[in-house]
Amino acid sequence: MNEPAALAPKPLSLHLVLAVLLVVYIFNFLDRQIVNILAEPIRSDLGLSDTQIGLMTGIAFAAFYTFLGIPIARYADRPSTNRVGLIAGALVIWSGMTALCGQAQNFVQLLLARIGVGVGEAGCSPAAHSLIADLAPPEKRASALAIYALGIPIGTLLGMLIGGLLADSYGWRAAFVVVGLPGILLAGAVMLLIRDPRRAAALGAATAVQPRTLSNREALREILSSRAYVLLVAAGSAAAFLSYGKATWTTIFFQRTHGLSAGETGFWFGIWGGVAAIVGTFAGGWLADRYGKVNRQHVLTAPAVGFALAVPLAIASYVMTDWRWALALLMIPTLLNSLYYGPCFSSAQGLVKPEARAMASAVLLFSQNLIGLGLGPLFFGMLSDWIKPVAGDESVRWVLYGAALIGFVPAFFFWRASLRLNEELDRKGP
């Protein structure tokens, strides 16, 4: 399959787009994940149960994020759509709703504000993935998407640090306002700094042939016809279930079981966990591009091996009674579990036509966030409430033992998907 000439890679443009989108994605995850470090202070202030915490941190955000993601992706895939404007508008919505979380006086109000954050953030990643895939040559696509994905650990790290410190000093309400409002200013910078290359090409060449917009049925048929893509969806969903579930309850674990404050947890777990995730995310993209050149099956080798190796190490970290040893040991599985983003999404982009790329990302994100973000924190919270009469305050520790074992599931599906990459990428082309 030949890339449209209007979308030919432009290295300088790619660097600028990556830099701007990385900052946007940092704010995306800062606003999304700050609620994890604030969950325990919110629970104490509003008198919430662990199940309500799971609802507030997970399904309230994920349900609207996932279901809106697909129609927004179809809009992003239209040749006439300004994907940069779409991302900037989404940024304004989710930033404003994050600030409103700090005004909530009860569980229902907080739930509605979190839904608003999900509505806004649905417009970011499908359009961003499509932009990056249009600009990055196939042999650099995993690294490019991994650089964008650095927004996940950096945003989470900043959320832990800023959220924890502000919660200790000024309360959880102030934390939401402080991290939410700057995103509205960032949206203006996005519009000034980058342009959608697809629209720029159309305006600059009246005779340019634009790709035909696929119908919804054609786009779904395109992405679901790939068995490798379906396996990637299964792998990514299991990885997200593990990642989001553990992210919420590991921070609560260090506060409830090890006795750290929100600020202490945000500082220590945020810094070390964030550094480990940053290294893992970047390394995952680099390894995929480096060894994928030799054999494209190896694009997914690091995620498959990483998730499997992380299982015993994660369990060992939760066994520790000294929080320092627990934190130090947990950094290794954190790194290993972060290897998958670039390889997973670059493979998905290569398995479909360019005019279905936003849709491919949206369906993958739909499954990841509905199953992972939506059900992970909620499931682990319900499980904690269920075993609390027996385990007491150690209920979260026992829940995390089970969460660690889930790591074998994404390892299996990444391995199975890797076996099909050579055949299917050859058939689809770049």
C-alpha positions in Angstrom: 0.0 0.0 0.0 1.5 3.4 -1.0 1.2 6.3 1.4 -0.5 9.4 -0.2 2.2 11.8 -1.5 0.6 14.6 0.5 1.4 12.6 3.7 5.1 12.0 2.9 7.2 12.0 6.1 8.6 15.4 7.1 11.2 14.9 9.8 11.2 18.5 11.1 7.4 18.6 11.2 7.4 15.3 12.9 9.7 16.6 15.7 7.5 19.6 16.3 4.3 17.7 16.2 5.7 15.1 18.6 6.9 17.8 21.0 3.6 19.5 21.1 1.5 16.4 21.3 3.7 15.0 24.1 2.9 18.1 26.2 -0.8 17.6 25.4 -0.7 14.0 26.4 1.2 14.9 29.7 -1.8 17.1 30.6 -4.1 14.3 29.5 -2.7 11.9 32.0 -2.0 14.5 34.6 -5.7 15.4 34.7 -6.8 11.7 34.3 -4.6 10.1 36.9 -4.3 12.8 39.6 -7.5 11.3 41.1 -5.5 8.2 42.1 -3.3 10.0 44.6 -6.3 12.1 45.8 -8.5 9.0 46.2 -7.8 8.4 49.9 -8.2 12.0 51.0 -11.5 12.2 48.9 -12.7 9.0 50.5 -12.1 10.3 54.0 -13.7 13.7 53.3 -16.8 12.5 51.4 -17.2 9.2 53.3 -16.9 7.0 50.2 -16.6 3.2 50.1 -13.9 1.4 48.1 -16.5 0.5 45.5 -17.4 4.2 45.0 -13.7 5.0 44.7 -13.5 2.4 42.0 -16.5 3.9 40.2 -15.1 7.4 40.5 -11.6 6.6 39.3 -12.6 4.1 36.7 -16.0 3.5 35.0 -17.2 7.1 35.4 -14.4 8.3 33.2 -14.0 5.3 31.0 -17.6 4.7 29.9 -17.9 8.1 28.2 -14.3 8.2 27.0 -14.6 4.8 25.3 -18.0 5.2 23.7 -17.3 8.7 22.4 -13.9 7.7 21.1 -15.2 5.8 18.1 -17.5 8.4 16.5 -14.8 11.1 17.2 -12.2 8.9 15.5 -14.5 8.5 12.4 -14.6 12.3 12.3 -10.8 12.5 12.7 -10.4 10.1 9.7 -12.3 12.4 7.3 -9.8 14.2 5.0 -11.5 17.5 5.7 -11.2 17.3 9.5 -8.7 19.6 11.2 -7.2 17.1 13.7 -5.2 19.8 15.5 -8.4 21.8 16.1 -10.1 18.7 17.4 -7.3 18.0 19.9 -7.2 21.6 21.1 -11.0 21.6 21.6 -10.9 18.4 23.5 -8.1 19.8 25.7 -10.3 22.8 26.7 -13.1 20.5 27.8 -11.2 18.0 29.9 -9.1 20.7 31.6 -12.2 22.7 32.6 -13.9 19.6 33.9 -10.8 18.6 35.9 -11.0 22.0 37.6 -14.7 21.4 38.3 -13.8 18.2 40.2 -12.4 20.4 42.9 -15.8 22.0 43.4 -17.7 18.7 44.0 -19.6 18.5 47.3 -20.7 14.9 47.1 -20.1 11.7 45.3 -22.7 12.4 42.5 -21.2 15.8 41.6 -17.7 14.3 41.6 -18.9 11.5 39.4 -20.4 13.9 36.9 -17.2 16.0 36.7 -15.2 12.9 36.1 -17.6 12.0 33.3 -16.9 15.4 31.8 -13.1 14.7 31.9 -13.7 11.5 30.0 -15.9 13.3 27.4 -13.0 15.7 26.7 -10.2 13.3 26.6 -12.0 11.1 24.1 -10.9 13.5 21.4 -7.2 13.3 21.9 -5.4 10.1 21.2 -7.1 8.7 18.1 -6.5 12.0 16.3 -2.9 12.2 17.7 -2.1 8.7 16.6 -3.3 9.4 13.1 -1.2 12.6 12.9 1.9 10.8 14.0 1.4 7.8 11.8 0.9 10.1 8.8 4.3 11.8 9.5 6.5 9.0 10.8 8.0 6.5 8.3 7.0 2.9 9.2 10.5 2.0 10.4 10.3 4.8 13.0 6.6 4.6 13.9 7.0 2.6 17.1 9.6 5.0 18.5 7.5 8.0 17.5 4.4 6.6 19.2 6.5 5.7 22.2 7.7 9.3 22.5 4.0 10.4 22.4 3.3 7.7 25.0 5.9 9.2 27.4 3.0 11.5 28.3 1.5 8.6 30.3 4.4 8.1 32.8 5.3 11.8 32.9 1.7 12.9 33.4 1.2 10.3 36.0 4.4 11.2 37.8 3.4 14.9 37.8 0.0 14.0 39.0 1.4 12.0 41.9 3.9 14.7 42.9 1.7 17.8 42.4 -1.5 16.2 43.6 0.1 14.7 46.7 1.9 17.9 47.7 -1.1 20.1 47.1 -3.4 17.7 48.9 -1.1 17.7 52.0 -0.7 21.5 51.9 -4.0 22.9 50.6 -6.4 20.0 50.3 -7.6 17.8 47.4 -9.9 20.4 46.0 -7.1 22.9 45.3 -5.1 20.1 43.6 -7.8 19.6 40.9 -8.1 23.3 40.2 -4.3 23.9 39.9 -3.7 21.1 37.4 -6.9 21.7 35.4 -6.8 25.4 34.5 -3.4 25.6 32.7 -4.6 23.1 30.1 -7.0 25.7 28.7 -4.1 28.0 27.9 -2.2 25.1 26.4 -5.0 24.6 23.9 -4.3 28.0 22.3 -0.6 27.2 22.0 -1.5 24.0 20.2 -3.4 25.9 17.5 -0.6 28.3 17.1 2.3 25.9 16.9 1.2 23.0 14.6 -1.0 22.5 11.6 -2.6 19.3 10.3 -0.4 18.2 7.4 -3.4 16.6 5.6 -5.3 19.8 5.5 -2.2 21.8 4.6 -1.5 19.6 1.7 -5.1 20.0 0.4 -4.9 23.8 0.7 -1.5 24.0 -1.0 -2.4 21.8 -4.0 -5.8 22.1 -5.5 -5.2 19.1 -7.7 -4.1 16.8 -4.9 -6.0 13.6 -4.7 -7.4 13.1 -1.3 -8.1 9.6 0.2 -11.7 8.4 0.1 -13.4 8.4 3.5 -14.4 4.8 4.5 -17.9 4.1 5.7 -18.3 2.9 9.3 -18.8 -0.7 8.0 -15.8 -0.5 5.7 -13.6 0.8 8.5 -14.7 -1.8 10.9 -14.3 -4.5 8.3 -10.8 -3.2 7.5 -9.5 -3.4 11.1 -11.3 -6.5 12.2 -10.2 -8.5 9.2 -6.7 -8.6 10.8 -6.3 -11.5 13.2 -3.1 -9.8 14.5 -5.1 -6.7 15.3 -7.8 -8.6 17.2 -5.0 -10.3 19.3 -3.5 -6.8 19.9 -6.9 -5.7 21.2 -7.0 -8.6 23.6 -3.4 -8.0 24.7 -3.8 -4.3 25.1 -7.1 -4.7 27.1 -5.5 -7.1 29.5 -2.5 -4.9 29.9 -4.7 -1.9 30.6 -6.8 -3.8 33.1 -3.7 -4.6 35.0 -2.1 -1.2 34.6 -5.1 1.0 35.6 -6.2 -1.3 38.4 -2.8 -1.5 40.0 -2.2 2.3 39.5 -5.2 3.2 41.7 -4.8 0.5 44.4 -1.0 0.6 44.6 -1.1 4.2 45.7 -3.9 3.4 48.2 -1.8 0.4 49.3 1.2 2.6 50.3 -1.1 5.0 52.2 -3.4 2.5 53.9 -1.0 -0.4 54.5 2.4 1.3 54.8 1.0 4.4 56.5 2.4 7.1 54.1 0.6 10.3 53.5 -0.7 11.3 50.1 2.2 13.7 49.7 4.8 11.1 50.7 3.2 8.5 48.3 3.0 11.0 45.5 6.7 12.0 46.0 8.3 8.6 46.3 6.0 6.4 44.2 5.6 9.2 41.7 9.3 9.9 41.1 10.6 6.3 41.1 7.5 4.8 39.4 7.5 7.6 36.9 11.2 7.2 36.0 10.8 3.4 35.6 7.7 3.9 33.4 9.4 6.6 31.3 12.5 4.3 30.7 10.2 1.3 29.9 8.0 3.3 27.5 10.9 4.7 25.5 12.8 1.4 25.6 9.7 -0.5 24.3 9.6 1.8 21.2 13.3 1.6 20.6 13.5 -2.2 20.9 10.5 -2.6 18.6 12.2 -0.5 15.8 15.6 -1.9 16.4 14.8 -5.6 16.3 11.7 -5.3 14.1 14.0 -4.4 11.3 15.5 -7.9 11.5 12.2 -9.7 12.1 8.9 -7.9 12.5 7.7 -10.6 14.9 10.1 -9.0 17.4 8.2 -5.8 17.5 6.0 -7.4 20.2 8.7 -9.6 21.8 9.6 -7.2 24.5 6.0 -6.7 25.7 5.4 -10.4 25.8 8.5 -11.2 27.7 8.2 -8.1 29.9 4.7 -8.9 31.2 5.7 -12.5 32.0 8.8 -11.5 33.9 7.0 -8.8 35.9 4.6 -11.3 37.6 6.9 -12.8 40.3 8.7 -9.5 40.9 5.4 -7.7 41.5 4.3 -10.3 44.0 7.6 -10.1 45.8 7.2 -6.3 46.2 3.8 -6.6 47.7 5.1 -9.2 50.3 7.6 -6.7 51.7 6.7 -5.1 55.0 9.1 -2.2 54.6 7.7 0.3 52.2 11.2 1.3 51.0 12.0 -2.2 49.8 8.5 -2.7 48.4 8.9 0.5 46.4 12.4 -0.3 45.2 11.4 -3.8 44.0 8.2 -2.5 42.4 10.2 -0.4 39.9 11.3 -3.4 37.9 7.8 -4.7 37.0 6.7 -1.1 36.5 9.4 -0.8 33.8 8.6 -4.2 32.3 4.9 -3.4 32.1 5.6 -0.1 30.3 7.3 -1.7 27.2 4.1 -2.3 25.3 2.6 1.1 24.2 4.8 1.9 21.2 5.0 -1.6 19.8 1.2 -2.2 20.3 -0.1 1.0 18.7 2.5 1.1 15.9 1.6 -2.4 14.9 -2.1 -1.4 14.9 -1.4 1.5 12.7 0.6 -0.7 10.2 -2.2 -3.3 10.0 -4.8 -0.9 8.5 -5.2 1.6 5.6 -4.2 5.2 6.4 -7.8 6.3 6.2 -8.7 3.9 9.0 -5.9 4.7 11.4 -7.8 6.9 13.8 -10.5 4.2 13.9 -7.9 1.5 14.6 -6.6 3.5 17.6 -10.1 4.3 18.8 -11.2 0.7 18.8 -8.1 -0.4 20.6 -8.4 2.5 23.1 -12.2 1.7 23.4 -11.4 -1.8 24.6 -8.4 -0.8 26.7 -10.2 1.9 28.6 -13.6 0.2 28.9 -12.0 -3.0 30.2 -8.9 -1.6 31.8 -9.7 1.9 33.1 -13.4 1.2 33.5 -13.4 -2.2 35.1 -9.9 -2.5 36.6 -10.1 0.0 39.5 -13.8 -0.9 40.0 -13.2 -4.7 40.1 -10.3 -4.4 42.5 -12.2 -2.0 44.7 -15.2 -4.4 44.9 -12.8 -7.3 45.6 -11.2 -5.3 48.4 -14.6 -4.6 50.0 -15.6 -8.3 49.6 -12.5 -9.7 51.4 -12.2 -6.9 53.9 -14.2 -8.7 56.6 -11.5 -11.4 56.5 -8.4 -9.5 55.6 -9.1 -6.2 57.3 -6.7 -3.4 56.3 -4.6 -5.9 54.4 -7.4 -6.5 51.8 -5.6 -4.2 49.3 -2.4 -6.2 49.6 -4.3 -9.5 48.8 -6.0 -7.8 45.9 -2.7 -6.8 44.4 -1.4 -10.3 44.6 -4.1 -11.4 42.3 -3.6 -8.3 40.1 0.1 -9.3 39.6 -0.9 -12.8 38.3 -3.0 -11.2 35.5 0.3 -10.3 33.9 0.5 -13.7 32.2 -2.7 -12.9 30.2 -1.3 -9.9 28.1 2.0 -11.8 27.8 0.2 -14.7 26.1 -1.8 -12.5 23.7 1.2 -10.3 22.7 3.2 -13.5 21.9 0.3 -14.8 19.8 -0.1 -11.5 17.9 3.7 -11.4 17.2 3.5 -14.7 15.3 1.2 -13.0 12.7 3.0 -9.7 12.1 5.3 -10.8 9.3 2.5 -12.2 7.2 -0.1 -9.4 7.8 2.3 -6.4 7.6 3.6 -7.7 4.3 0.1 -7.9 3.0 -0.9 -4.4 4.2 2.4 -2.7 3.3 3.6 0.5 5.2 
